[in-house]
């Protein structure tokens, strides 16, 4: 049942927000046909299903400038989907790893969070359910945040009050085809912020598998991303400083990872035992078996992983697999067999949603945008100390000159909705470069492409034919198209 197993395979993904019978309808059945939500344990089980069971990483990775057409014959699942994402085309596929699949999984998670919040209110006074309420609010905020950042324009304070966002749903569905409208981007962000801050104030870490659930640490990590996207720099620093106090003993140690085998690095990357990881999950996805063999990835590691270290030293990242399968070890599939004799089933990809590495880089960006280059240099030196081979703490101390020399300003390369000085631009370029290396394969680069309105030009190789394709600045394809099923029940499509 979806109440207690968030990984149950969904049979229909075509209705606007939730294609299953809603939790509210389920709970209205007679006691012998339903699970009565009457205890903290059952509320906790309900909240467990409030996280999207879809994966966005293929979508974000292939649309970003991480992807290069390799013209290989690697066998992959759903090559047509990959071509659509690489060419910024609308996909009508609704299976695993697709835009429609992820849209549906987010709204299903939101519905679960909403039902948990209703059940918590009904039990008010009987139990202390503050922590469960906080987790449900954070989960609801997170799912809406991911939706608005795939299907709407990036937050721009000058236009957010008129830009179309996505429906913000804060109550369980009690009819099959409820009418919704697209809130503005500003309205969505305001409501995310309200849920997020209240959630952080209430939530505590779960005793069992705490990194699979929002806690104060991962909630504050979420806040650093949220306020980085909004450009509210003081708030980024405030929330980041609640997560990190000793970076060199808290971030992912890439130099140590080099001593491990490919399999050991894979197991370590998404582990709850990895000190950097704050929130992890295992969504329904083929990404673990596809990310290395995908035909639209790096033909080799040189473009990203062998350049731009400010100390002039080699990076600690390891790229495995050669030109056809170049990859970093990050994902190991869990396969759930549904038919033993046929060997069929569903794949799940363990992933990291929030990590301290991102938190520190968000804080460094905030310091730079406030012209506090001393603290930005300290954060970035701490970061590089764990990513640079041969790092010498006595001499490798980052300076502003290191940043401006290694990352010179290129006119109109980065065009966010706010002004940046040349020095700030160099720092932002450095941080974007570090994030691109750190989060390669994870779809995060796409959000930076959107945040800074980065233009993309690349070749699409199809057999013997090569076509140059471009994604100019301000192109409408930067917003995924609203699913047709949602359009049919009244949601305004994105312009094309």
C-alpha positions in Angstrom: 0.0 0.0 0.0 1.2 3.5 -0.7 0.5 4.4 2.9 3.5 2.5 4.1 5.5 1.7 1.0 6.5 4.7 -1.1 8.1 2.5 -3.7 4.9 0.8 -4.8 4.7 0.8 -8.6 2.0 3.2 -9.9 -0.2 2.0 -12.7 -1.5 5.2 -14.1 0.4 8.5 -14.5 -2.0 10.6 -16.6 -4.2 12.6 -14.2 -3.2 16.1 -13.4 -1.7 15.7 -9.9 -2.4 12.3 -8.4 -3.4 9.5 -10.6 -4.1 7.0 -7.8 -7.2 7.1 -5.7 -6.3 9.8 -3.1 -5.3 9.0 0.4 -8.3 11.0 1.5 -10.6 8.7 -0.4 -8.8 5.7 0.9 -9.1 6.7 4.5 -12.8 7.3 4.1 -13.5 3.6 3.6 -14.7 1.4 6.4 -12.2 0.3 9.1 -11.9 -3.2 7.8 -10.7 -1.9 4.4 -8.3 0.9 5.5 -5.4 1.7 7.8 -6.7 3.9 10.5 -4.3 6.7 11.2 -4.5 6.9 15.0 -0.9 6.8 16.3 2.5 8.6 15.9 3.9 5.5 14.3 1.2 5.5 11.6 1.7 9.2 11.0 5.4 8.6 10.6 4.7 5.8 8.0 2.4 8.2 6.2 5.1 10.9 6.0 7.6 8.3 4.7 5.6 8.4 1.4 5.8 12.2 1.2 9.0 12.1 -0.9 8.9 11.9 -4.7 9.5 8.3 -5.9 10.6 9.6 -9.3 14.1 10.7 -10.4 15.0 14.0 -12.1 18.7 13.4 -12.7 18.5 12.1 -16.3 16.3 15.1 -17.2 18.6 17.7 -15.7 21.8 16.1 -16.8 20.9 15.7 -20.5 19.4 19.2 -20.9 22.5 20.7 -19.3 25.9 21.5 -20.9 27.3 18.4 -19.2 25.9 16.3 -22.1 27.8 15.7 -25.3 26.6 13.6 -28.2 29.0 10.6 -28.4 27.6 8.7 -31.3 28.2 5.4 -29.6 26.3 2.2 -29.8 26.0 1.7 -26.1 22.8 -0.1 -25.3 20.5 2.1 -23.2 17.0 2.1 -21.9 14.6 4.5 -23.7 17.0 6.1 -26.3 14.1 8.2 -27.6 13.7 9.9 -24.2 17.4 10.6 -24.1 17.3 12.2 -27.5 14.3 14.3 -26.6 16.0 15.7 -23.4 19.3 16.3 -25.2 17.4 18.3 -27.9 15.2 20.1 -25.4 12.1 18.5 -26.9 8.8 17.8 -25.2 8.5 14.1 -24.2 5.1 12.4 -23.9 6.6 9.4 -22.2 5.3 8.8 -18.7 7.6 6.0 -17.5 10.6 6.1 -15.2 13.0 9.1 -15.4 10.7 11.1 -17.7 9.3 14.6 -17.1 5.8 13.4 -16.8 6.8 10.6 -14.4 8.6 13.1 -12.2 5.8 15.6 -12.3 3.4 12.9 -11.2 5.7 11.6 -8.5 6.1 15.1 -7.0 2.3 15.7 -6.8 1.8 12.2 -5.4 4.3 13.0 -2.6 2.6 16.3 -2.0 -0.8 14.5 -1.6 0.8 12.1 0.9 2.2 15.1 2.8 -1.1 16.8 2.8 -2.9 13.8 4.1 -0.3 13.4 6.9 -0.9 17.1 7.9 -4.7 16.6 8.0 -4.3 13.4 10.1 -1.9 15.3 12.4 -4.4 18.0 12.9 -7.1 15.5 13.7 -4.9 13.9 16.4 -4.0 17.3 17.9 -3.8 17.2 21.6 -3.5 13.4 21.8 0.2 13.1 20.8 3.2 15.3 20.2 3.4 15.2 16.4 5.5 18.3 15.9 8.4 16.5 14.3 6.2 14.6 11.9 4.4 17.8 11.0 7.8 19.5 10.4 8.9 16.7 8.1 5.6 16.7 6.1 5.9 20.5 5.7 9.5 20.2 4.5 8.6 17.4 2.1 5.7 19.4 0.7 7.9 22.4 0.2 10.7 20.4 -1.4 8.4 18.7 -4.0 6.9 22.1 -5.0 10.4 23.6 -5.2 11.5 21.0 -7.7 8.4 21.4 -9.7 8.6 25.1 -10.0 12.3 24.9 -11.0 11.6 22.5 -13.8 8.3 23.7 -15.2 8.5 27.5 -14.6 11.0 30.3 -15.2 13.8 30.7 -12.7 13.0 33.1 -9.9 13.4 36.7 -11.0 12.2 39.3 -8.4 11.4 41.7 -11.3 8.9 39.3 -13.0 8.1 36.6 -10.4 4.7 38.1 -9.6 3.5 37.6 -13.1 5.5 34.6 -14.3 3.4 31.4 -14.3 4.5 28.9 -11.7 2.9 25.6 -10.9 -0.2 24.7 -8.8 0.7 24.9 -5.1 -1.5 22.2 -3.5 -1.9 22.3 0.3 -4.9 20.0 0.9 -5.8 16.4 0.0 -7.8 15.8 -3.1 -11.3 14.8 -2.4 -12.6 14.7 -6.0 -11.2 12.7 -8.9 -10.6 15.7 -11.2 -10.2 18.8 -9.1 -9.6 22.0 -10.9 -6.3 23.7 -10.3 -4.6 26.9 -11.6 -1.0 27.8 -11.9 0.1 30.1 -9.1 2.7 32.7 -10.0 6.3 32.0 -9.3 6.2 34.5 -6.5 3.2 32.8 -4.9 4.9 29.4 -5.1 8.1 30.7 -3.6 6.3 32.5 -0.8 4.4 29.3 0.1 7.5 27.1 -0.1 9.3 29.5 2.2 6.4 29.4 4.7 6.3 25.6 4.7 10.1 25.3 4.8 10.7 27.6 7.7 7.9 26.2 9.8 9.1 22.7 9.0 12.7 23.5 10.1 11.4 24.9 13.4 9.5 21.7 14.2 11.4 18.8 12.7 13.9 16.6 14.5 16.0 13.7 13.3 14.3 10.4 13.2 15.9 7.6 15.3 15.7 5.1 12.5 17.4 5.9 9.2 17.5 9.6 9.9 19.2 10.6 6.6 16.2 9.2 4.6 14.1 11.9 6.2 14.2 15.6 6.6 15.9 16.8 9.8 17.0 20.3 10.9 20.3 19.8 9.2 18.9 18.8 5.8 16.1 21.3 6.2 18.7 24.1 6.6 20.6 22.7 3.6 17.4 23.0 1.6 17.1 26.6 2.8 20.6 27.4 1.5 19.5 26.2 -2.0 16.2 28.0 -1.8 17.8 31.4 -0.8 20.6 30.9 -3.3 18.1 30.6 -6.0 16.3 33.7 -4.7 19.6 35.7 -4.3 19.0 36.4 -0.6 22.6 36.1 0.5 22.4 36.8 4.2 19.9 34.1 4.6 22.1 31.6 2.7 24.9 32.3 5.2 22.6 32.1 8.2 21.2 28.6 7.3 24.5 27.2 6.0 26.2 28.1 9.3 23.7 26.0 11.1 24.8 23.0 9.1 28.6 23.4 8.8 31.1 24.3 11.5 34.3 22.4 10.5 34.3 21.9 6.7 37.6 19.9 6.5 36.1 17.3 8.7 32.6 17.4 7.3 32.8 17.5 3.5 33.3 14.5 1.1 37.0 13.6 1.1 37.8 13.0 -2.5 41.4 12.2 -1.8 40.4 9.4 0.6 37.9 8.1 -2.0 40.8 7.6 -4.5 42.1 4.9 -2.3 39.0 2.8 -2.8 37.9 0.6 -5.6 35.1 1.6 -8.1 32.6 -0.5 -6.2 33.7 0.8 -2.8 33.4 4.4 -4.0 29.9 3.7 -5.4 28.7 2.2 -2.1 30.2 5.1 -0.2 28.8 7.9 -2.3 25.1 7.5 -1.5 25.6 5.9 2.0 24.0 7.3 5.1 27.4 6.8 6.7 29.1 9.3 4.4 29.6 12.4 6.5 28.7 14.9 3.8 25.3 13.4 3.0 22.3 15.0 4.7 19.3 13.6 2.8 19.3 10.5 0.6 16.7 8.4 -1.1 16.1 5.6 -3.6 13.6 6.7 -6.3 12.2 4.5 -9.0 14.7 4.9 -11.8 16.9 3.2 -14.4 19.6 5.9 -13.9 21.9 3.6 -12.0 22.3 1.3 -15.0 22.1 4.1 -17.6 24.3 7.0 -16.4 27.6 5.4 -17.5 26.5 4.0 -20.8 24.3 6.9 -21.9 25.0 8.2 -25.4 24.9 11.8 -24.3 27.6 12.1 -21.7 31.2 13.0 -21.6 33.3 11.1 -24.2 36.2 11.6 -21.8 36.8 13.2 -18.5 39.2 15.9 -19.7 36.6 18.6 -20.4 35.6 19.0 -16.8 37.8 17.1 -14.5 41.3 18.1 -15.7 41.0 21.9 -15.8 40.6 25.0 -13.6 42.2 24.1 -10.3 43.2 27.5 -8.9 46.3 25.9 -7.3 47.5 24.5 -10.6 47.4 21.0 -9.2 45.4 17.9 -10.3 41.9 17.3 -9.1 41.1 14.4 -6.9 38.1 13.2 -8.9 38.5 9.8 -10.7 36.8 9.2 -14.0 36.3 5.5 -14.9 35.2 3.7 -18.1 37.1 5.2 -21.0 35.7 7.4 -23.7 32.5 5.4 -24.3 31.5 5.0 -20.7 33.3 7.8 -18.9 31.7 8.2 -15.5 32.2 8.8 -11.8 31.2 6.0 -9.4 28.0 7.2 -7.8 25.0 4.8 -8.4 24.4 1.1 -7.8 20.9 -0.1 -8.7 18.6 -1.9 -6.4 16.4 -4.2 -8.5 13.0 -5.3 -7.2 12.0 -8.5 -9.0 8.2 -8.7 -9.8 8.4 -11.8 -11.9 11.1 -14.3 -10.9 10.8 -16.6 -13.9 10.8 -13.7 -16.4 13.5 -11.8 -14.5 11.5 -8.6 -14.7 11.0 -5.8 -12.2 11.8 -2.2 -11.3 15.0 -0.5 -10.7 15.8 2.0 -7.9 18.7 4.4 -7.9 20.2 5.5 -4.5 20.7 9.2 -4.7 21.9 12.2 -2.6 19.4 15.1 -2.4 21.4 17.3 -0.1 25.0 17.3 1.0 27.3 19.5 3.0 29.5 20.1 -0.1 26.6 22.0 -1.7 25.9 23.9 1.5 29.5 25.2 1.7 29.6 26.2 -1.9 26.3 28.0 -1.5 27.7 29.9 1.4 30.9 30.8 -0.5 28.7 32.2 -3.3 26.7 34.2 -0.8 29.9 35.6 0.8 31.2 36.6 -2.6 27.9 38.3 -3.6 28.2 40.4 -0.4 31.8 41.3 -1.3 33.1 39.3 1.7 36.0 37.7 -0.2 37.9 36.8 2.9 35.3 34.4 4.1 34.6 33.2 0.5 38.3 32.4 0.1 38.3 30.5 3.4 35.3 28.4 2.5 36.7 27.7 -1.0 40.2 26.8 0.4 38.5 24.4 2.8 36.6 22.9 -0.1 39.6 22.6 -2.3 41.7 21.0 0.5 39.6 17.8 0.1 39.4 17.8 -3.7 43.0 18.7 -4.7 45.8 16.1 -5.0 48.9 17.3 -3.3 47.2 20.0 -1.4 49.6 21.8 1.0 47.8 23.6 3.8 50.9 25.8 4.4 51.0 27.2 0.9 47.7 26.4 -0.8 45.7 29.4 0.5 43.2 30.8 -2.0 43.4 34.4 -2.9 41.2 36.7 -4.9 43.9 36.9 -7.6 43.8 33.1 -7.9 40.1 33.2 -8.6 40.2 36.1 -11.1 43.1 34.7 -13.0 41.7 31.1 -13.2 38.2 32.3 -14.0 38.3 35.5 -16.1 35.1 37.3 -16.9 33.6 36.6 -20.3 31.1 39.2 -21.5 27.4 38.1 -21.3 28.4 34.5 -20.3 26.5 34.7 -17.0 23.4 36.9 -17.0 21.4 36.4 -13.8 18.5 38.8 -12.8 20.8 40.8 -10.7 24.0 42.8 -11.3 27.5 41.3 -10.5 30.9 43.1 -10.5 33.7 41.5 -12.4 35.2 40.1 -9.2 31.9 38.6 -8.1 31.5 37.1 -11.6 34.8 35.4 -11.3 33.9 33.9 -7.9 30.5 32.7 -9.2 32.2 31.1 -12.3 34.6 29.3 -9.9 31.8 28.0 -7.7 29.8 26.9 -10.7 32.8 25.0 -12.0 33.4 23.3 -8.7 29.7 22.3 -8.5 29.8 21.0 -12.1 32.7 18.7 -11.0 31.2 17.7 -7.7 27.6 16.9 -8.9 28.3 15.5 -12.3 25.6 12.9 -13.2 23.2 14.4 -10.7 21.3 16.9 -12.8 22.3 19.8 -10.6 24.1 21.6 -13.5 20.8 22.3 -15.2 19.7 24.5 -12.3 22.8 26.6 -12.7 22.3 26.8 -16.4 18.9 28.3 -15.7 20.0 30.5 -12.7 22.6 32.2 -14.8 20.8 32.0 -18.2 23.8 30.2 -19.7 23.5 29.6 -23.5 24.3 26.1 -24.8 25.6 25.2 -28.3 26.5 21.6 -29.1 26.4 18.9 -31.8 23.7 16.3 -32.1 25.1 13.2 -33.9 22.5 10.9 -35.4 24.2 8.1 -37.3 26.1 9.8 -40.2 24.4 13.1 -39.7 25.7 15.9 -37.4 23.5 18.9 -36.5 24.4 21.9 -34.4 21.8 22.6 -31.8 21.5 25.7 -29.6 19.6 26.7 -26.5 19.9 30.5 -26.5 19.5 32.7 -23.5 15.8 33.2 -22.4 14.7 30.4 -24.6 11.3 29.0 -23.6 12.5 25.4 -23.8 14.3 26.1 -20.5 10.9 25.4 -18.9 9.6 21.8 -19.4 6.2 21.7 -21.0 3.2 21.2 -18.8 2.0 17.6 -19.3 -0.8 17.2 -21.8 -3.1 15.5 -19.2 -2.7 18.6 -17.0 -3.4 20.9 -19.9 -6.6 19.1 -20.7 -8.0 19.8 -17.2 -7.2 23.5 -17.5 -3.5 24.3 -16.8 -2.0 26.9 -19.1 0.8 25.4 -21.2 4.2 27.0 -21.3 4.9 29.0 -24.5 7.0 27.4 -27.2 
